[in-house]
């Protein structure tokens, strides 16, 4: 089923809210859902290849390679699943719902973040599983992993607007402790492929671009701006939460944001310009992910109950072909608001 020449609707979507989508390979997509399942889709044939279940809503899933993935959610369990054999096994548990699951670069293991205010490091190859528990300032809401100067870098965002920059080899000793530049609750975070900067999104429709280097010459470049806004019937401005951020894997200075307004915006972060906007979605953008080569993106349009329990469009997964021109900076693209206007 085609929405347009550039976008395909994937068959057999989850039957409840979609919490996370990721590419497992160039041709397969993972989706984690509030319906307690993790789904595997074949994008070449537009078919649901398989799925497996948790005991409660699944909040995140991470591909591991070799046909495996790891998932976790409200049941507090970290589960390793092997798609070729259809087998799952429990790796370990948190003391509260698990919001984030990330694979560390170079096969160094898994990192999970939970509402129990901890990060936990896992080695799925060992019987013990958990390699360490690391207290955080508050509930973990979002996490991103990249590499900077050849070293792994973890960005963790928690309740209370805390942001921590960590080396996964020394999780108990943060490299930097920061406070988000945004004044409301953090909803999402993404790190650039270079590891030089990261973006934070909030519930009031704002995004902040932050630089990792703590020196003043780098920090003077950070900025924040309003996005995902609309005008209500009464003429007043409506701020829609920013649910997801993601940097393009090839054009690493550009990134996209998805919000509860059902819009995906593509930004040139270095030049503070909007490159394009995708508006043909019927409900909130709950998640999206780029293919490894950056030529396709999977988008989850899924109501996130920001307006309570009301009628809404059916959840859907869209596979979109990305034109190179959409992520290459353009001198005539719409410019972002100035920092002075953004923080007003």
C-alpha positions in Angstrom: 0.0 0.0 0.0 1.6 3.3 -1.1 0.9 6.7 0.4 3.1 8.4 -2.3 5.9 7.6 -4.7 8.3 8.1 -1.8 6.5 6.5 1.1 5.1 3.0 1.8 2.8 1.9 4.6 4.1 -1.3 6.3 1.6 -4.1 6.6 0.4 -5.5 9.9 1.4 -2.7 12.3 1.3 -3.1 16.1 -2.2 -3.0 17.5 -1.3 -0.5 20.3 1.0 2.5 20.6 4.5 2.2 19.0 7.2 3.2 21.4 10.3 2.6 19.3 11.4 1.8 15.7 14.9 0.9 14.5 16.5 -0.7 11.5 17.9 -4.1 12.4 19.6 -4.3 9.0 19.4 -2.6 5.6 16.2 -4.6 4.8 14.6 -5.2 8.2 12.9 -3.0 10.7 12.2 -3.5 14.5 9.2 -2.0 16.3 8.5 -2.1 20.0 4.9 -1.6 21.1 2.7 -1.0 24.1 0.8 -4.1 22.9 3.6 -6.1 24.7 5.3 -7.3 21.4 8.4 -6.6 19.4 7.9 -6.9 15.7 10.3 -7.7 12.8 9.4 -6.4 9.3 10.9 -7.3 6.0 11.0 -4.0 4.0 11.8 -5.7 0.7 8.5 -7.7 0.7 6.6 -5.4 3.0 5.7 -8.3 5.3 5.7 -9.0 9.0 8.4 -11.6 9.4 7.9 -12.4 13.1 7.2 -11.1 16.6 7.7 -12.1 20.2 6.1 -11.0 23.5 7.0 -9.5 26.8 4.7 -9.6 29.9 3.9 -5.9 29.6 4.4 -2.9 27.3 7.8 -2.8 25.5 9.5 0.7 25.6 12.7 0.1 23.7 14.5 -2.4 21.4 18.0 -2.5 20.1 19.5 -4.6 17.3 22.6 -6.5 18.1 23.5 -8.1 14.8 23.7 -11.8 13.9 19.9 -11.9 14.0 19.6 -10.9 17.6 18.0 -8.0 19.4 17.5 -6.9 23.0 14.3 -5.3 24.4 12.9 -4.0 27.7 9.9 -2.2 29.1 7.3 -1.9 31.8 7.8 -5.5 33.0 11.4 -4.5 34.1 12.9 -7.3 32.1 15.8 -7.2 29.6 15.2 -9.9 27.0 17.5 -11.2 24.4 15.8 -12.6 21.3 17.2 -14.7 18.4 15.1 -14.2 15.3 16.4 -17.2 13.3 15.5 -19.7 16.1 12.6 -17.8 17.6 14.0 -18.2 21.1 14.0 -15.6 23.9 15.9 -15.6 27.2 15.8 -13.3 30.2 19.2 -11.5 30.6 18.2 -9.7 33.9 15.9 -7.2 35.5 15.7 -3.6 36.8 13.7 -2.5 39.9 11.5 -0.3 37.7 10.3 0.0 34.1 13.2 0.2 31.6 13.0 3.2 29.2 16.2 2.8 27.2 18.2 0.0 25.7 21.4 0.7 23.7 24.1 -1.5 22.3 27.6 -0.3 23.0 30.0 0.3 20.1 32.4 -2.5 19.2 30.3 -5.2 20.8 31.1 -4.0 24.3 27.7 -5.0 25.7 24.4 -3.4 26.4 23.4 -0.4 28.5 19.9 0.1 29.9 18.3 3.1 31.6 15.4 2.8 33.9 12.8 4.8 35.9 14.5 3.1 39.0 17.1 5.8 38.6 19.9 3.5 37.4 21.9 2.6 34.4 22.9 -1.0 34.2 25.7 -2.5 32.1 25.2 -6.0 30.6 27.3 -8.7 29.0 24.8 -11.1 27.3 27.6 -13.7 26.8 28.0 -14.4 30.5 25.7 -16.2 32.9 25.8 -13.3 35.4 24.5 -10.8 32.8 24.7 -7.6 34.8 28.2 -6.1 35.0 27.3 -3.1 37.1 24.6 -0.8 38.5 25.1 2.9 38.4 22.9 5.4 40.2 21.6 8.4 38.3 20.2 11.8 39.6 16.6 10.8 38.7 14.5 8.6 36.4 16.2 7.9 33.1 14.1 9.4 30.2 16.4 9.2 27.2 19.8 7.9 26.2 22.0 8.1 23.1 25.4 6.5 22.3 28.0 7.7 19.8 31.8 7.9 19.5 34.0 10.9 19.9 37.7 10.9 19.0 37.6 7.1 18.8 36.1 6.7 22.3 32.5 5.7 23.2 30.3 8.5 24.6 26.9 8.1 26.3 24.5 11.0 26.7 21.9 10.4 29.4 18.9 12.6 30.1 16.9 12.2 33.3 14.0 13.8 35.1 14.9 17.1 36.7 16.5 18.3 33.5 19.8 16.5 34.3 22.1 15.6 31.4 25.2 13.4 32.0 28.0 12.7 29.6 29.6 9.3 30.3 32.3 6.9 29.2 30.7 3.4 29.3 34.0 2.1 30.6 33.7 4.3 33.7 30.0 4.8 34.2 30.4 5.6 37.9 32.5 8.7 37.0 30.6 11.0 34.7 32.8 13.0 32.3 30.4 16.0 32.6 27.2 16.8 34.6 24.9 19.3 33.0 21.5 20.9 33.2 19.4 21.0 30.1 19.2 24.5 28.4 15.5 23.8 28.1 13.2 24.8 31.0 10.7 21.9 30.8 10.9 18.1 31.0 13.2 16.4 28.6 11.5 13.9 26.2 14.3 12.8 23.9 18.0 13.1 23.1 20.2 12.3 20.1 24.0 12.4 19.6 25.8 13.3 16.4 27.9 10.7 14.6 31.0 12.8 15.3 30.3 13.0 19.0 30.9 16.7 18.9 27.4 17.8 19.7 24.0 16.4 20.7 20.4 17.6 20.6 17.7 17.6 23.4 14.0 17.8 22.9 11.4 18.9 25.4 7.7 18.6 26.1 7.1 22.2 25.2 8.1 22.0 21.5 11.7 23.1 21.9 15.1 21.7 20.8 18.5 22.6 22.2 21.7 22.0 20.3 24.5 21.4 22.8 28.3 21.0 22.3 30.3 18.3 24.1 33.5 20.3 24.4 33.2 22.2 27.7 35.5 25.0 26.7 34.0 28.5 26.2 34.8 28.6 22.5 32.6 25.6 22.0 29.9 26.5 24.5 29.2 29.8 22.9 27.9 28.0 19.8 25.0 26.2 21.6 21.5 27.4 20.9 17.8 26.5 21.4 14.8 27.1 19.2 11.1 26.6 19.1 9.6 24.0 16.7 6.6 21.7 16.4 4.2 24.6 17.0 0.7 25.3 15.6 -2.1 27.8 16.0 -5.2 26.7 17.8 -8.8 27.7 16.8 -8.6 30.5 19.4 -5.5 31.9 17.7 -3.1 31.0 20.5 0.1 29.1 20.0 0.1 25.4 20.7 3.4 23.8 21.7 3.6 20.1 20.8 6.1 17.8 22.6 9.2 16.7 20.7 9.1 12.9 20.9 12.1 11.9 18.9 15.4 13.3 17.5 17.8 11.6 15.1 21.0 12.6 13.3 21.5 11.6 9.7 24.2 8.8 9.6 25.9 10.3 6.5 25.3 14.0 6.7 26.0 14.2 10.4 25.4 17.9 10.8 21.8 17.5 9.9 19.1 16.0 12.1 15.4 15.4 12.2 12.8 16.0 14.9 9.4 14.4 15.2 6.6 15.8 17.4 3.0 15.3 18.6 1.9 17.6 15.8 2.4 14.7 13.3 5.3 16.5 11.6 8.9 15.6 10.9 11.2 18.5 10.5 14.7 18.2 9.0 17.3 20.7 10.3 20.8 21.9 9.3 22.1 22.1 12.8 25.4 23.9 12.1 23.8 26.6 10.0 20.6 26.9 12.0 18.3 26.3 9.1 15.3 24.1 8.3 15.9 22.0 5.2 12.4 20.4 4.7 9.3 19.3 6.5 7.2 16.1 6.2 3.6 16.8 7.1 1.6 13.8 5.7 1.1 11.9 8.9 -2.3 11.5 10.6 -1.2 11.6 14.2 1.9 12.1 16.5 5.3 11.0 15.5 6.3 8.6 18.3 9.6 7.4 16.8 11.7 7.3 13.6 15.0 5.8 12.6 17.3 6.1 9.6 18.6 3.2 7.6 22.4 2.6 8.0 23.1 4.3 4.6 20.7 7.2 5.4 18.6 6.6 2.2 15.5 5.5 4.0 13.7 6.3 7.2 11.0 4.4 9.1 8.5 6.6 10.8 6.0 5.5 13.5 2.9 7.6 13.5 1.3 6.7 16.8 -0.9 8.7 19.2 1.0 9.3 22.4 -2.0 10.3 24.5 -0.8 13.9 25.1 -4.4 15.0 24.9 -5.8 12.1 26.9 -8.0 9.2 25.8 -9.7 10.5 22.6 -10.5 9.1 19.1 -7.3 9.1 17.0 -5.9 7.7 13.8 -4.8 4.1 13.7 -1.1 3.5 14.5 1.0 3.0 11.4 4.6 2.5 10.2 5.8 4.3 7.1 8.9 3.5 5.1 10.1 6.7 3.4 12.7 7.1 0.7 15.0 10.0 1.6 16.2 12.2 -1.2 19.8 13.4 -0.8 18.7 17.0 -1.3 16.5 16.7 1.8 19.6 16.4 4.1 22.2 18.4 2.3 22.5 22.0 3.6 21.0 24.7 1.4 21.7 28.4 1.6 18.1 29.3 0.9 16.5 27.0 3.5 14.2 28.5 6.1 16.4 29.9 8.9 15.8 28.8 12.5 14.6 31.4 15.0 17.4 33.3 16.8 18.4 32.2 20.3 16.9 35.3 21.8 13.6 34.6 20.2 13.8 30.9 21.0 14.2 31.3 24.7 11.6 34.0 25.1 
